[in-house]
Amino acid sequence: MNANQMERCKLYRWIHMVSFAVTDITLYLDTHPEDMAALDYFNHYRELRMQALKEYECKYGPLTIDTATPEGKWLWSTQPMPWEGGCC
């Protein structure tokens, strides 16, 4: 595996980690919507996730639908998906 592939895999794993945190805290907030610390946690990790998704999209193309339409272009179906060899 070359350095570019290793960096791509590292970013891909980071996206999965912060996405898990966002999903997990979303479930908690569904039952504890008044918990301001949890809402701060959610906002922090949501922002980290969006930054990572944007970085991934800039370097390798959109990974999720969240970043699939930069500048009004539909890029979602124009690249290999991770399960098609588009990532690690």
Biopython code that builds the backbone (N, CA, C, O; Angstrom):
import numpy as np
from Bio.PDB.StructureBuilder import StructureBuilder

atoms = [
    (1, "MET", "N", (0.854, -1.171, 0.000)),
    (1, "MET", "CA", (0.000, 0.000, 0.000)),
    (1, "MET", "C", (0.901, 1.236, 0.000)),
    (1, "MET", "O", (1.814, 1.348, 0.819)),
    (2, "ASN", "N", (0.638, 2.156, -0.921)),
    (2, "ASN", "CA", (1.463, 3.357, -0.988)),
    (2, "ASN", "C", (0.971, 4.416, 0.003)),
    (2, "ASN", "O", (-0.065, 4.248, 0.646)),
    (3, "ALA", "N", (1.727, 5.500, 0.114)),
    (3, "ALA", "CA", (1.428, 6.547, 1.101)),
    (3, "ALA", "C", (0.065, 7.189, 0.853)),
    (3, "ALA", "O", (-0.646, 7.500, 1.808)),
    (4, "ASN", "N", (-0.312, 7.392, -0.406)),
    (4, "ASN", "CA", (-1.608, 7.987, -0.729)),
    (4, "ASN", "C", (-2.750, 7.083, -0.271)),
    (4, "ASN", "O", (-3.734, 7.558, 0.297)),
    (5, "GLN", "N", (-2.618, 5.790, -0.518)),
    (5, "GLN", "CA", (-3.647, 4.842, -0.083)),
    (5, "GLN", "C", (-3.737, 4.793, 1.438)),
    (5, "GLN", "O", (-4.831, 4.701, 1.994)),
    (6, "MET", "N", (-2.590, 4.856, 2.112)),
    (6, "MET", "CA", (-2.584, 4.839, 3.572)),
    (6, "MET", "C", (-3.280, 6.081, 4.127)),
    (6, "MET", "O", (-4.046, 5.984, 5.086)),
    (7, "GLU", "N", (-3.020, 7.241, 3.534)),
    (7, "GLU", "CA", (-3.672, 8.480, 3.978)),
    (7, "GLU", "C", (-5.172, 8.411, 3.730)),
    (7, "GLU", "O", (-5.968, 8.853, 4.559)),
    (8, "ARG", "N", (-5.546, 7.862, 2.604)),
    (8, "ARG", "CA", (-6.972, 7.714, 2.283)),
    (8, "ARG", "C", (-7.665, 6.803, 3.287)),
    (8, "ARG", "O", (-8.760, 7.109, 3.759)),
    (9, "CYS", "N", (-7.031, 5.693, 3.610)),
    (9, "CYS", "CA", (-7.594, 4.756, 4.588)),
    (9, "CYS", "C", (-7.687, 5.391, 5.970)),
    (9, "CYS", "O", (-8.665, 5.179, 6.687)),
    (10, "LYS", "N", (-6.687, 6.158, 6.340)),
    (10, "LYS", "CA", (-6.689, 6.831, 7.640)),
    (10, "LYS", "C", (-7.860, 7.814, 7.734)),
    (10, "LYS", "O", (-8.563, 7.852, 8.744)),
    (11, "LEU", "N", (-8.063, 8.602, 6.686)),
    (11, "LEU", "CA", (-9.168, 9.556, 6.667)),
    (11, "LEU", "C", (-10.507, 8.820, 6.657)),
    (11, "LEU", "O", (-11.448, 9.234, 7.335)),
    (12, "TYR", "N", (-10.595, 7.749, 5.905)),
    (12, "TYR", "CA", (-11.812, 6.922, 5.836)),
    (12, "TYR", "C", (-12.162, 6.375, 7.220)),
    (12, "TYR", "O", (-13.327, 6.408, 7.619)),
    (13, "ARG", "N", (-11.184, 5.880, 7.944)),
    (13, "ARG", "CA", (-11.416, 5.368, 9.313)),
    (13, "ARG", "C", (-11.850, 6.491, 10.254)),
    (13, "ARG", "O", (-12.738, 6.299, 11.085)),
    (14, "TRP", "N", (-11.226, 7.661, 10.123)),
    (14, "TRP", "CA", (-11.598, 8.807, 10.960)),
    (14, "TRP", "C", (-13.071, 9.182, 10.716)),
    (14, "TRP", "O", (-13.815, 9.453, 11.659)),
    (15, "ILE", "N", (-13.469, 9.193, 9.461)),
    (15, "ILE", "CA", (-14.864, 9.498, 9.131)),
    (15, "ILE", "C", (-15.797, 8.493, 9.800)),
    (15, "ILE", "O", (-16.843, 8.869, 10.331)),
    (16, "HIS", "N", (-15.427, 7.240, 9.776)),
    (16, "HIS", "CA", (-16.257, 6.223, 10.435)),
    (16, "HIS", "C", (-16.321, 6.443, 11.947)),
    (16, "HIS", "O", (-17.379, 6.266, 12.549)),
    (17, "MET", "N", (-15.232, 6.817, 12.550)),
    (17, "MET", "CA", (-15.227, 7.037, 14.004)),
    (17, "MET", "C", (-16.107, 8.223, 14.385)),
    (17, "MET", "O", (-16.929, 8.114, 15.294)),
    (18, "VAL", "N", (-15.946, 9.347, 13.703)),
    (18, "VAL", "CA", (-16.756, 10.508, 14.072)),
    (18, "VAL", "C", (-18.214, 10.318, 13.662)),
    (18, "VAL", "O", (-19.114, 10.854, 14.309)),
    (19, "SER", "N", (-18.452, 9.570, 12.607)),
    (19, "SER", "CA", (-19.832, 9.271, 12.217)),
    (19, "SER", "C", (-20.517, 8.408, 13.271)),
    (19, "SER", "O", (-21.695, 8.605, 13.570)),
    (20, "PHE", "N", (-19.786, 7.460, 13.831)),
    (20, "PHE", "CA", (-20.344, 6.645, 14.910)),
    (20, "PHE", "C", (-20.706, 7.520, 16.108)),
    (20, "PHE", "O", (-21.768, 7.350, 16.707)),
    (21, "ALA", "N", (-19.826, 8.450, 16.453)),
    (21, "ALA", "CA", (-20.101, 9.346, 17.585)),
    (21, "ALA", "C", (-21.354, 10.174, 17.314)),
    (21, "ALA", "O", (-22.178, 10.358, 18.210)),
    (22, "VAL", "N", (-21.505, 10.671, 16.091)),
    (22, "VAL", "CA", (-22.689, 11.462, 15.740)),
    (22, "VAL", "C", (-23.947, 10.609, 15.819)),
    (22, "VAL", "O", (-24.955, 11.044, 16.377)),
    (23, "THR", "N", (-23.901, 9.414, 15.274)),
    (23, "THR", "CA", (-25.065, 8.529, 15.316)),
    (23, "THR", "C", (-25.418, 8.158, 16.743)),
    (23, "THR", "O", (-26.590, 8.172, 17.119)),
    (24, "ASP", "N", (-24.422, 7.829, 17.534)),
    (24, "ASP", "CA", (-24.649, 7.421, 18.919)),
    (24, "ASP", "C", (-25.280, 8.553, 19.737)),
    (24, "ASP", "O", (-26.250, 8.329, 20.461)),
    (25, "ILE", "N", (-24.739, 9.748, 19.623)),
    (25, "ILE", "CA", (-25.279, 10.862, 20.415)),
    (25, "ILE", "C", (-26.647, 11.281, 19.883)),
    (25, "ILE", "O", (-27.469, 11.799, 20.640)),
    (26, "THR", "N", (-26.900, 11.066, 18.598)),
    (26, "THR", "CA", (-28.233, 11.331, 18.046)),
    (26, "THR", "C", (-29.277, 10.464, 18.731)),
    (26, "THR", "O", (-30.356, 10.941, 19.083)),
    (27, "LEU", "N", (-28.956, 9.201, 18.919)),
    (27, "LEU", "CA", (-29.885, 8.295, 19.601)),
    (27, "LEU", "C", (-30.135, 8.744, 21.038)),
    (27, "LEU", "O", (-31.265, 8.701, 21.524)),
    (28, "TYR", "N", (-29.076, 9.172, 21.708)),
    (28, "TYR", "CA", (-29.224, 9.671, 23.082)),
    (28, "TYR", "C", (-30.090, 10.927, 23.107)),
    (28, "TYR", "O", (-30.980, 11.052, 23.948)),
    (29, "LEU", "N", (-29.834, 11.853, 22.191)),
    (29, "LEU", "CA", (-30.595, 13.104, 22.161)),
    (29, "LEU", "C", (-32.070, 12.879, 21.828)),
    (29, "LEU", "O", (-32.919, 13.693, 22.193)),
    (30, "ASP", "N", (-32.376, 11.789, 21.145)),
    (30, "ASP", "CA", (-33.780, 11.469, 20.882)),
    (30, "ASP", "C", (-34.568, 11.300, 22.178)),
    (30, "ASP", "O", (-35.762, 11.594, 22.233)),
    (31, "THR", "N", (-33.892, 10.828, 23.213)),
    (31, "THR", "CA", (-34.579, 10.605, 24.494)),
    (31, "THR", "C", (-34.186, 11.614, 25.566)),
    (31, "THR", "O", (-34.796, 11.644, 26.635)),
    (32, "HIS", "N", (-33.179, 12.439, 25.300)),
    (32, "HIS", "CA", (-32.713, 13.450, 26.254)),
    (32, "HIS", "C", (-32.480, 14.779, 25.537)),
    (32, "HIS", "O", (-31.363, 15.296, 25.553)),
    (33, "PRO", "N", (-33.517, 15.341, 24.908)),
    (33, "PRO", "CA", (-33.316, 16.537, 24.092)),
    (33, "PRO", "C", (-32.921, 17.788, 24.872)),
    (33, "PRO", "O", (-32.492, 18.775, 24.275)),
    (34, "GLU", "N", (-33.059, 17.759, 26.177)),
    (34, "GLU", "CA", (-32.726, 18.934, 27.001)),
    (34, "GLU", "C", (-31.273, 18.925, 27.485)),
    (34, "GLU", "O", (-30.829, 19.895, 28.100)),
    (35, "ASP", "N", (-30.538, 17.866, 27.224)),
    (35, "ASP", "CA", (-29.166, 17.728, 27.701)),
    (35, "ASP", "C", (-28.230, 18.598, 26.847)),
    (35, "ASP", "O", (-27.828, 18.204, 25.753)),
    (36, "MET", "N", (-27.898, 19.772, 27.361)),
    (36, "MET", "CA", (-27.090, 20.726, 26.600)),
    (36, "MET", "C", (-25.659, 20.241, 26.376)),
    (36, "MET", "O", (-25.059, 20.542, 25.344)),
    (37, "ALA", "N", (-25.114, 19.500, 27.326)),
    (37, "ALA", "CA", (-23.763, 18.952, 27.129)),
    (37, "ALA", "C", (-23.767, 17.954, 25.975)),
    (37, "ALA", "O", (-22.830, 17.916, 25.177)),
    (38, "ALA", "N", (-24.804, 17.163, 25.892)),
    (38, "ALA", "CA", (-24.919, 16.199, 24.795)),
    (38, "ALA", "C", (-25.090, 16.927, 23.467)),
    (38, "ALA", "O", (-24.543, 16.501, 22.450)),
    (39, "LEU", "N", (-25.841, 18.015, 23.470)),
    (39, "LEU", "CA", (-26.024, 18.786, 22.249)),
    (39, "LEU", "C", (-24.707, 19.437, 21.810)),
    (39, "LEU", "O", (-24.423, 19.506, 20.615)),
    (40, "ASP", "N", (-23.915, 19.907, 22.754)),
    (40, "ASP", "CA", (-22.585, 20.442, 22.432)),
    (40, "ASP", "C", (-21.691, 19.358, 21.842)),
    (40, "ASP", "O", (-20.975, 19.595, 20.869)),
    (41, "TYR", "N", (-21.737, 18.172, 22.433)),
    (41, "TYR", "CA", (-20.978, 17.022, 21.940)),
    (41, "TYR", "C", (-21.392, 16.706, 20.499)),
    (41, "TYR", "O", (-20.548, 16.514, 19.625)),
    (42, "PHE", "N", (-22.709, 16.657, 20.271)),
    (42, "PHE", "CA", (-23.238, 16.388, 18.932)),
    (42, "PHE", "C", (-22.720, 17.420, 17.933)),
    (42, "PHE", "O", (-22.227, 17.055, 16.866)),
    (43, "ASN", "N", (-22.826, 18.691, 18.267)),
    (43, "ASN", "CA", (-22.401, 19.745, 17.347)),
    (43, "ASN", "C", (-20.909, 19.676, 17.053)),
    (43, "ASN", "O", (-20.485, 19.893, 15.918)),
    (44, "HIS", "N", (-20.115, 19.375, 18.076)),
    (44, "HIS", "CA", (-18.664, 19.250, 17.896)),
    (44, "HIS", "C", (-18.333, 18.113, 16.919)),
    (44, "HIS", "O", (-17.577, 18.314, 15.969)),
    (45, "TYR", "N", (-18.887, 16.942, 17.148)),
    (45, "TYR", "CA", (-18.569, 15.792, 16.301)),
    (45, "TYR", "C", (-19.221, 15.883, 14.929)),
    (45, "TYR", "O", (-18.683, 15.354, 13.956)),
    (46, "ARG", "N", (-20.365, 16.541, 14.834)),
    (46, "ARG", "CA", (-20.974, 16.760, 13.526)),
    (46, "ARG", "C", (-20.065, 17.650, 12.684)),
    (46, "ARG", "O", (-19.887, 17.408, 11.490)),
    (47, "GLU", "N", (-19.493, 18.679, 13.303)),
    (47, "GLU", "CA", (-18.582, 19.564, 12.581)),
    (47, "GLU", "C", (-17.305, 18.821, 12.168)),
    (47, "GLU", "O", (-16.835, 18.986, 11.043)),
    (48, "LEU", "N", (-16.748, 18.014, 13.058)),
    (48, "LEU", "CA", (-15.569, 17.209, 12.695)),
    (48, "LEU", "C", (-15.883, 16.283, 11.529)),
    (48, "LEU", "O", (-15.066, 16.113, 10.623)),
    (49, "ARG", "N", (-17.070, 15.685, 11.556)),
    (49, "ARG", "CA", (-17.491, 14.784, 10.483)),
    (49, "ARG", "C", (-17.591, 15.534, 9.161)),
    (49, "ARG", "O", (-17.090, 15.062, 8.140)),
    (50, "MET", "N", (-18.230, 16.692, 9.173)),
    (50, "MET", "CA", (-18.380, 17.451, 7.934)),
    (50, "MET", "C", (-17.023, 17.907, 7.390)),
    (50, "MET", "O", (-16.801, 17.892, 6.180)),
    (51, "GLN", "N", (-16.130, 18.308, 8.274)),
    (51, "GLN", "CA", (-14.785, 18.698, 7.828)),
    (51, "GLN", "C", (-14.078, 17.518, 7.172)),
    (51, "GLN", "O", (-13.459, 17.666, 6.119)),
    (52, "ALA", "N", (-14.172, 16.352, 7.794)),
    (52, "ALA", "CA", (-13.522, 15.158, 7.248)),
    (52, "ALA", "C", (-14.156, 14.743, 5.927)),
    (52, "ALA", "O", (-13.448, 14.360, 4.995)),
    (53, "LEU", "N", (-15.478, 14.815, 5.836)),
    (53, "LEU", "CA", (-16.153, 14.471, 4.582)),
    (53, "LEU", "C", (-15.756, 15.434, 3.464)),
    (53, "LEU", "O", (-15.558, 15.015, 2.324)),
    (54, "LYS", "N", (-15.641, 16.706, 3.784)),
    (54, "LYS", "CA", (-15.228, 17.686, 2.778)),
    (54, "LYS", "C", (-13.787, 17.452, 2.340)),
    (54, "LYS", "O", (-13.464, 17.564, 1.158)),
    (55, "GLU", "N", (-12.927, 17.129, 3.298)),
    (55, "GLU", "CA", (-11.533, 16.830, 2.949)),
    (55, "GLU", "C", (-11.459, 15.604, 2.049)),
    (55, "GLU", "O", (-10.744, 15.599, 1.047)),
    (56, "TYR", "N", (-12.203, 14.568, 2.416)),
    (56, "TYR", "CA", (-12.217, 13.345, 1.609)),
    (56, "TYR", "C", (-12.725, 13.648, 0.203)),
    (56, "TYR", "O", (-12.150, 13.194, -0.786)),
    (57, "GLU", "N", (-13.798, 14.412, 0.124)),
    (57, "GLU", "CA", (-14.395, 14.752, -1.163)),
    (57, "GLU", "C", (-13.414, 15.530, -2.035)),
    (57, "GLU", "O", (-13.315, 15.284, -3.237)),
    (58, "CYS", "N", (-12.698, 16.461, -1.431)),
    (58, "CYS", "CA", (-11.713, 17.251, -2.196)),
    (58, "CYS", "C", (-10.596, 16.383, -2.754)),
    (58, "CYS", "O", (-10.128, 16.607, -3.870)),
    (59, "LYS", "N", (-10.171, 15.402, -1.985)),
    (59, "LYS", "CA", (-9.040, 14.565, -2.398)),
    (59, "LYS", "C", (-9.450, 13.383, -3.262)),
    (59, "LYS", "O", (-8.740, 13.028, -4.203)),
    (60, "TYR", "N", (-10.606, 12.758, -2.946)),
    (60, "TYR", "CA", (-10.937, 11.478, -3.568)),
    (60, "TYR", "C", (-12.324, 11.415, -4.196)),
    (60, "TYR", "O", (-12.660, 10.416, -4.833)),
    (61, "GLY", "N", (-13.124, 12.442, -4.035)),
    (61, "GLY", "CA", (-14.506, 12.417, -4.515)),
    (61, "GLY", "C", (-15.452, 12.183, -3.353)),
    (61, "GLY", "O", (-15.014, 11.801, -2.268)),
    (62, "PRO", "N", (-16.741, 12.404, -3.561)),
    (62, "PRO", "CA", (-17.698, 12.292, -2.456)),
    (62, "PRO", "C", (-17.811, 10.865, -1.934)),
    (62, "PRO", "O", (-17.879, 9.906, -2.703)),
    (63, "LEU", "N", (-17.829, 10.749, -0.624)),
    (63, "LEU", "CA", (-17.974, 9.454, 0.040)),
    (63, "LEU", "C", (-19.422, 9.231, 0.459)),
    (63, "LEU", "O", (-19.919, 8.105, 0.436)),
    (64, "THR", "N", (-20.088, 10.303, 0.839)),
    (64, "THR", "CA", (-21.489, 10.230, 1.238)),
    (64, "THR", "C", (-22.273, 11.279, 0.466)),
    (64, "THR", "O", (-21.696, 12.147, -0.189)),
    (65, "ILE", "N", (-23.558, 11.190, 0.548)),
    (65, "ILE", "CA", (-24.420, 12.137, -0.142)),
    (65, "ILE", "C", (-24.251, 13.551, 0.420)),
    (65, "ILE", "O", (-24.604, 14.526, -0.243)),
    (66, "ASP", "N", (-23.714, 13.668, 1.642)),
    (66, "ASP", "CA", (-23.513, 14.977, 2.272)),
    (66, "ASP", "C", (-22.647, 15.909, 1.445)),
    (66, "ASP", "O", (-22.845, 17.124, 1.476)),
    (67, "THR", "N", (-21.691, 15.363, 0.704)),
    (67, "THR", "CA", (-20.769, 16.194, -0.077)),
    (67, "THR", "C", (-20.831, 15.864, -1.567)),
    (67, "THR", "O", (-19.890, 16.162, -2.303)),
    (68, "ALA", "N", (-21.912, 15.259, -2.013)),
    (68, "ALA", "CA", (-21.993, 14.784, -3.395)),
    (68, "ALA", "C", (-22.318, 15.863, -4.408)),
    (68, "ALA", "O", (-22.244, 15.612, -5.611)),
    (69, "THR", "N", (-22.674, 17.051, -3.961)),
    (69, "THR", "CA", (-23.084, 18.065, -4.924)),
    (69, "THR", "C", (-22.328, 19.382, -4.747)),
    (69, "THR", "O", (-22.960, 20.427, -4.591)),
    (70, "PRO", "N", (-20.991, 19.361, -4.765)),
    (70, "PRO", "CA", (-20.262, 20.627, -4.657)),
    (70, "PRO", "C", (-20.492, 21.470, -5.907)),
    (70, "PRO", "O", (-20.495, 20.954, -7.025)),
    (71, "GLU", "N", (-20.678, 22.736, -5.709)),
    (71, "GLU", "CA", (-20.854, 23.685, -6.816)),
    (71, "GLU", "C", (-21.970, 23.278, -7.771)),
    (71, "GLU", "O", (-21.888, 23.528, -8.973)),
    (72, "GLY", "N", (-23.011, 22.650, -7.234)),
    (72, "GLY", "CA", (-24.160, 22.309, -8.051)),
    (72, "GLY", "C", (-23.957, 21.153, -9.009)),
    (72, "GLY", "O", (-24.788, 20.940, -9.892)),
    (73, "LYS", "N", (-22.883, 20.405, -8.863)),
    (73, "LYS", "CA", (-22.613, 19.266, -9.742)),
    (73, "LYS", "C", (-23.044, 17.973, -9.036)),
    (73, "LYS", "O", (-22.902, 17.852, -7.819)),
    (74, "TRP", "N", (-23.557, 17.033, -9.783)),
    (74, "TRP", "CA", (-23.924, 15.745, -9.226)),
    (74, "TRP", "C", (-22.770, 14.783, -9.452)),
    (74, "TRP", "O", (-22.566, 14.296, -10.564)),
    (75, "LEU", "N", (-22.002, 14.507, -8.373)),
    (75, "LEU", "CA", (-20.822, 13.654, -8.489)),
    (75, "LEU", "C", (-21.017, 12.283, -7.855)),
    (75, "LEU", "O", (-20.130, 11.432, -7.928)),
    (76, "TRP", "N", (-22.155, 12.068, -7.246)),
    (76, "TRP", "CA", (-22.378, 10.859, -6.457)),
    (76, "TRP", "C", (-22.145, 9.588, -7.250)),
    (76, "TRP", "O", (-21.553, 8.646, -6.723)),
    (77, "SER", "N", (-22.582, 9.528, -8.475)),
    (77, "SER", "CA", (-22.496, 8.282, -9.240)),
    (77, "SER", "C", (-21.346, 8.257, -10.233)),
    (77, "SER", "O", (-21.289, 7.367, -11.081)),
    (78, "THR", "N", (-20.427, 9.214, -10.149)),
    (78, "THR", "CA", (-19.359, 9.298, -11.145)),
    (78, "THR", "C", (-18.026, 8.743, -10.663)),
    (78, "THR", "O", (-17.020, 8.878, -11.361)),
    (79, "GLN", "N", (-17.993, 8.135, -9.509)),
    (79, "GLN", "CA", (-16.752, 7.573, -8.983)),
    (79, "GLN", "C", (-17.044, 6.195, -8.408)),
    (79, "GLN", "O", (-18.197, 5.884, -8.110)),
    (80, "PRO", "N", (-16.017, 5.363, -8.246)),
    (80, "PRO", "CA", (-16.249, 4.058, -7.613)),
    (80, "PRO", "C", (-16.579, 4.236, -6.132)),
    (80, "PRO", "O", (-15.939, 5.016, -5.426)),
    (81, "MET", "N", (-17.573, 3.509, -5.687)),
    (81, "MET", "CA", (-17.936, 3.516, -4.270)),
    (81, "MET", "C", (-16.922, 2.669, -3.494)),
    (81, "MET", "O", (-16.209, 1.858, -4.084)),
    (82, "PRO", "N", (-16.857, 2.859, -2.163)),
    (82, "PRO", "CA", (-15.872, 2.100, -1.389)),
    (82, "PRO", "C", (-15.950, 0.593, -1.618)),
    (82, "PRO", "O", (-14.914, -0.070, -1.674)),
    (83, "TRP", "N", (-17.143, 0.044, -1.752)),
    (83, "TRP", "CA", (-17.286, -1.395, -1.959)),
    (83, "TRP", "C", (-16.894, -1.811, -3.380)),
    (83, "TRP", "O", (-16.799, -3.004, -3.670)),
    (84, "GLU", "N", (-16.667, -0.844, -4.261)),
    (84, "GLU", "CA", (-16.215, -1.115, -5.616)),
    (84, "GLU", "C", (-14.712, -0.859, -5.765)),
    (84, "GLU", "O", (-14.192, -0.780, -6.878)),
    (85, "GLY", "N", (-14.033, -0.734, -4.640)),
    (85, "GLY", "CA", (-12.601, -0.486, -4.675)),
    (85, "GLY", "C", (-12.240, 0.975, -4.601)),
    (85, "GLY", "O", (-11.084, 1.337, -4.822)),
    (86, "GLY", "N", (-13.216, 1.838, -4.292)),
    (86, "GLY", "CA", (-12.966, 3.265, -4.210)),
    (86, "GLY", "C", (-12.252, 3.671, -2.942)),
    (86, "GLY", "O", (-11.863, 4.831, -2.811)),
    (87, "CYS", "N", (-12.067, 2.768, -2.009)),
    (87, "CYS", "CA", (-11.352, 3.051, -0.769)),
    (87, "CYS", "C", (-10.662, 1.779, -0.306)),
    (87, "CYS", "O", (-10.577, 0.796, -1.041)),
    (88, "CYS", "N", (-10.176, 1.816, 0.915)),
    (88, "CYS", "CA", (-9.412, 0.702, 1.493)),
    (88, "CYS", "C", (-10.052, -0.639, 1.238)),
    (88, "CYS", "O", (-9.524, -1.667, 1.663)),
]
sb = StructureBuilder()
sb.init_structure("model")
sb.init_model(0)
sb.init_chain("A")
sb.init_seg("    ")
for serial, (resi, resn, name, xyz) in enumerate(atoms, 1):
    if name == "N":
        sb.init_residue(resn, " ", resi, " ")
    sb.init_atom(name, np.array(xyz, "f"), 0.0, 1.0, " ", f" {name:<3s}", serial, name[0])
structure = sb.get_structure()
